[in-house]
Amino acid sequence: MSHLAEQIYQQLCSYVETDQIKLPTLPEVALKIRTAVEKESHSADDIAQLLAQDPALSARLLQLANSPLYRARTEIDNLQMAITRLGIRIVKDLVVMLAIKQAFKASNKALDEAFRKAWLTSIDVAAVCRVLAQAQEDIDNEQAVLAGLIHNIGILPVIELANKKPELFTEAASVSAVACEIQTRLGDKILRFWNFPESLIEVAGQWDQFKRSHSGKADYLDIVQAAILHTPHAPDDAPADWSDVPAISKLGLDSTQHSLNEAMLNQLDETRSSLLQL
């Protein structure tokens, strides 16, 4: 990490600690639902009542539940039906996905374009994550999507800082250049702040470590790294030779085939369209 990027990182941490810049937060209802499901102290009716406290979140959940992504045979028109049809754990993941979108919502017009670009990047990666996850027995589709959506969450405080303190950045240390150097450290910090599981924290903290290797079966970081390589958003220093990327072999992918097959591309378009409804 460059000396300037380290300085900006420390400055940003200082602003967070003194409340001059806040880390992104998840809506209270989403946190309550996640807690209830993880503690298994819930029923479908309990979850429906929690969701009803946030009408906007509820409406977007129903919209997503009726999207091609979940192929509802008949229209789902109430929360109880959505929870029964999709299952409590899927609904929990969907609610957290919807809540993540709020973290990418700019507080003012000056930030809107940068936040929107970051969100669309996360959508592209998440869509590929879901397509790749379908071929993996031990990878949950919704968790894979969530992993894709949060992988670049660390860029948000950098964008916020650039808006509040533009003098910290120079042409040589542009926002994007600094973000490339420090966003994984910030992503780790944000997801720990949100009490996310370690399997997702390491996604935000290590997604750019394409040489990372591990024992056991493929995990969510493998899915995200492979997904990033299959999008236009791979960093400039990403390996050109995919045979050198452990995640590719871990997922059983062909390292010489750098594009998805036709069936996967069709699924990708459908998935991306549905995720854009978030």
C-alpha positions in Angstrom: 0.0 0.0 0.0 1.3 3.5 -0.9 2.2 5.9 1.9 -0.6 8.3 0.7 -3.2 5.6 0.6 -2.2 4.6 4.2 -2.5 8.2 5.3 -6.0 8.5 3.8 -7.0 5.2 5.4 -5.9 6.4 8.8 -7.6 9.7 8.3 -10.8 8.0 7.3 -10.7 5.8 10.4 -10.2 8.9 12.5 -13.2 10.5 10.9 -15.3 7.4 11.6 -14.2 7.3 15.2 -15.0 11.0 15.7 -18.4 10.6 14.0 -17.5 12.9 11.1 -18.1 10.1 8.7 -20.4 7.2 9.5 -20.0 3.7 8.3 -23.0 2.4 6.3 -25.8 0.9 8.4 -28.4 -1.7 7.8 -32.1 -0.8 8.4 -33.4 -1.8 11.8 -36.0 -4.2 10.4 -33.4 -6.1 8.4 -31.3 -6.5 11.5 -34.2 -7.7 13.6 -35.2 -10.3 10.9 -31.6 -11.5 10.5 -31.2 -11.9 14.3 -34.6 -13.7 14.7 -33.8 -16.2 11.9 -30.2 -16.9 13.1 -31.5 -17.5 16.7 -34.3 -19.6 15.3 -36.7 -17.7 17.6 -39.2 -17.1 14.9 -42.2 -18.2 12.9 -43.4 -17.2 9.4 -45.9 -14.9 11.1 -43.2 -13.3 13.3 -41.1 -12.5 10.2 -44.2 -11.2 8.4 -45.0 -8.9 11.3 -41.4 -7.6 11.4 -41.4 -6.9 7.7 -44.7 -5.1 7.9 -42.9 -2.4 10.0 -41.1 -1.3 6.9 -43.7 -0.9 4.1 -41.1 0.1 1.4 -39.0 -3.0 2.2 -42.0 -5.2 2.2 -43.1 -3.9 -1.2 -39.7 -4.4 -2.8 -39.5 -8.0 -1.3 -42.8 -8.9 -3.0 -41.6 -7.4 -6.2 -38.5 -9.5 -6.1 -40.4 -12.6 -5.0 -42.5 -12.3 -8.2 -39.4 -11.7 -10.4 -38.2 -14.4 -12.9 -35.4 -15.2 -10.4 -37.9 -17.1 -8.2 -40.3 -18.3 -10.9 -43.5 -18.0 -8.8 -46.2 -20.1 -10.5 -48.9 -17.7 -9.2 -48.5 -14.1 -8.0 -47.3 -13.7 -4.5 -49.4 -10.8 -3.1 -48.7 -10.8 0.6 -45.8 -11.3 3.0 -47.1 -14.5 4.6 -47.4 -16.1 1.2 -43.9 -14.9 0.2 -42.4 -16.4 3.4 -44.3 -19.7 3.0 -43.5 -20.0 -0.7 -39.8 -19.0 -0.5 -38.9 -20.1 2.9 -37.8 -18.1 6.0 -34.1 -18.3 5.3 -34.4 -17.2 1.7 -36.6 -14.3 2.8 -34.0 -13.3 5.4 -31.3 -13.3 2.7 -33.5 -11.3 0.3 -34.3 -8.7 3.0 -30.6 -8.3 3.7 -29.9 -7.9 0.0 -32.6 -5.2 -0.2 -31.1 -3.5 2.8 -27.6 -3.6 1.2 -29.0 -1.4 -1.6 -29.7 1.3 1.0 -26.0 1.4 1.9 -25.3 2.3 -1.8 -27.9 5.2 -1.7 -26.1 8.5 -1.9 -26.9 11.2 0.7 -26.6 13.9 -1.9 -26.5 14.5 -5.7 -22.7 14.9 -5.7 -22.3 11.3 -4.6 -25.1 9.8 -6.6 -23.2 8.9 -9.7 -20.3 7.3 -7.9 -22.6 5.4 -5.6 -24.7 4.2 -8.6 -21.6 3.0 -10.4 -20.4 1.0 -7.4 -23.9 -0.5 -7.0 -24.0 -1.6 -10.7 -20.6 -3.2 -10.3 -21.9 -5.2 -7.3 -25.0 -6.2 -9.3 -22.9 -7.5 -12.2 -20.7 -9.5 -9.9 -23.7 -10.8 -7.8 -25.5 -12.0 -11.0 -22.5 -14.0 -12.1 -22.2 -15.4 -8.5 -25.7 -16.8 -8.7 -25.1 -18.4 -12.1 -21.8 -20.0 -10.9 -23.4 -21.1 -7.6 -26.0 -23.2 -9.3 -23.4 -25.7 -10.3 -22.0 -26.0 -6.7 -23.6 -28.4 -4.3 -22.4 -26.7 -1.1 -22.9 -23.1 -2.1 -26.3 -21.4 -1.3 -27.6 -19.3 -4.3 -28.8 -16.4 -2.1 -25.7 -16.3 0.0 -23.7 -16.2 -3.2 -25.7 -13.3 -4.5 -25.2 -11.5 -1.1 -21.5 -12.2 -1.3 -21.4 -10.5 -4.7 -23.4 -7.5 -3.5 -21.2 -6.8 -0.6 -17.7 -7.5 -2.1 -17.1 -3.9 -2.9 -18.8 -2.3 0.1 -15.5 -0.8 1.3 -15.6 1.7 -1.5 -18.5 3.6 0.0 -16.6 5.4 2.8 -13.9 6.4 0.3 -16.5 8.1 -1.9 -18.0 9.8 1.1 -14.6 11.0 2.2 -13.8 12.4 -1.2 -17.0 14.4 -1.1 -16.3 15.8 2.3 -12.5 16.3 2.1 -11.6 16.6 -1.6 -8.3 18.2 -0.7 -7.0 14.8 0.5 -7.0 13.5 -3.0 -4.8 14.5 -5.9 -4.5 13.6 -9.6 -1.9 11.0 -8.7 -4.1 9.7 -5.8 -7.5 9.7 -7.4 -10.5 8.4 -5.6 -10.5 5.2 -7.7 -6.8 4.7 -7.2 -7.0 5.1 -3.4 -10.2 2.9 -3.3 -8.3 0.1 -5.0 -5.7 0.1 -2.3 -7.9 0.4 0.8 -11.4 -0.7 0.1 -10.8 -4.3 1.2 -9.6 -3.2 4.6 -12.7 -1.0 4.9 -15.0 -3.7 3.7 -13.7 -6.0 6.4 -14.3 -3.2 9.0 -17.9 -2.6 7.7 -19.0 -6.2 7.7 -17.6 -6.8 11.2 -19.5 -3.7 12.2 -22.6 -5.4 10.8 -21.8 -8.7 12.6 -21.7 -10.6 9.3 -20.4 -14.2 9.3 -16.7 -14.7 8.7 -17.4 -16.4 5.3 -18.7 -13.1 4.0 -16.3 -10.8 5.9 -13.4 -12.5 4.1 -15.2 -11.8 0.8 -15.1 -8.1 1.4 -11.6 -8.3 2.8 -9.8 -10.6 0.4 -11.7 -10.6 -3.0 -8.7 -9.0 -4.7 -6.3 -11.8 -3.4 -6.5 -14.0 -6.5 -3.6 -16.2 -5.4 -5.5 -17.1 -2.3 -5.6 -20.9 -1.8 -7.3 -23.0 0.9 -8.2 -26.6 1.7 -11.6 -28.1 1.5 -14.5 -27.3 -0.9 -15.2 -24.1 -2.8 -16.4 -21.2 -0.7 -18.1 -17.8 -1.2 -14.8 -16.1 -1.8 -14.0 -18.5 -4.6 -17.4 -17.8 -6.2 -16.9 -14.0 -5.9 -13.3 -14.1 -7.3 -14.4 -16.2 -10.3 -17.4 -13.9 -10.8 -15.3 -10.8 -10.8 -13.0 -12.3 -13.5 -16.1 -13.0 -15.6 -17.1 -9.3 -15.6 -15.6 -6.1 -17.0 -14.8 -5.1 -13.4 -11.8 -7.2 -12.7 -8.9 -5.0 -11.4 -6.0 -4.2 -13.8 -3.7 -6.5 -11.9 -6.0 -9.5 -12.0 -4.3 -12.6 -13.5 -4.6 -12.9 -17.2 -3.8 -16.6 -16.9 -6.7 -18.2 -15.0 -4.8 -21.4 -14.5 -3.0 -19.4 -11.8 -6.2 -18.7 -9.9 -7.1 -21.3 -7.3 -10.7 -20.3 -7.2 -11.2 -21.2 -10.9 -9.9 -24.8 -10.4 -11.7 -25.0 -7.0 -15.0 -24.4 -8.8 -14.2 -26.9 -11.6 -14.2 -24.2 -14.2 -12.1 -24.3 -17.5 -9.3 -21.8 -17.0 -9.0 -21.4 -20.8 -12.7 -20.4 -21.2 -12.9 -16.8 -20.2 -16.6 -16.3 -21.0 -19.8 -18.1 -19.8 -21.6 -20.5 -22.1 -24.8 -19.6 -23.8 -27.1 -21.2 -21.2 -25.3 -19.4 -18.4 -25.4 -16.1 -20.3 -29.2 -16.5 -20.6 -29.4 -17.1 -16.9 -27.2 -14.1 -16.3 -29.4 -11.7 -18.2 -32.4 -12.9 -16.2 -30.7 -12.8 -12.9 -29.2 -9.3 -13.5 -32.6 -8.0 -14.6 -34.2 -9.3 -11.4 -31.4 -7.9 -9.2 -31.8 -4.5 -10.7 -35.2 -4.4 -9.0 -33.6 -4.4 -5.6 
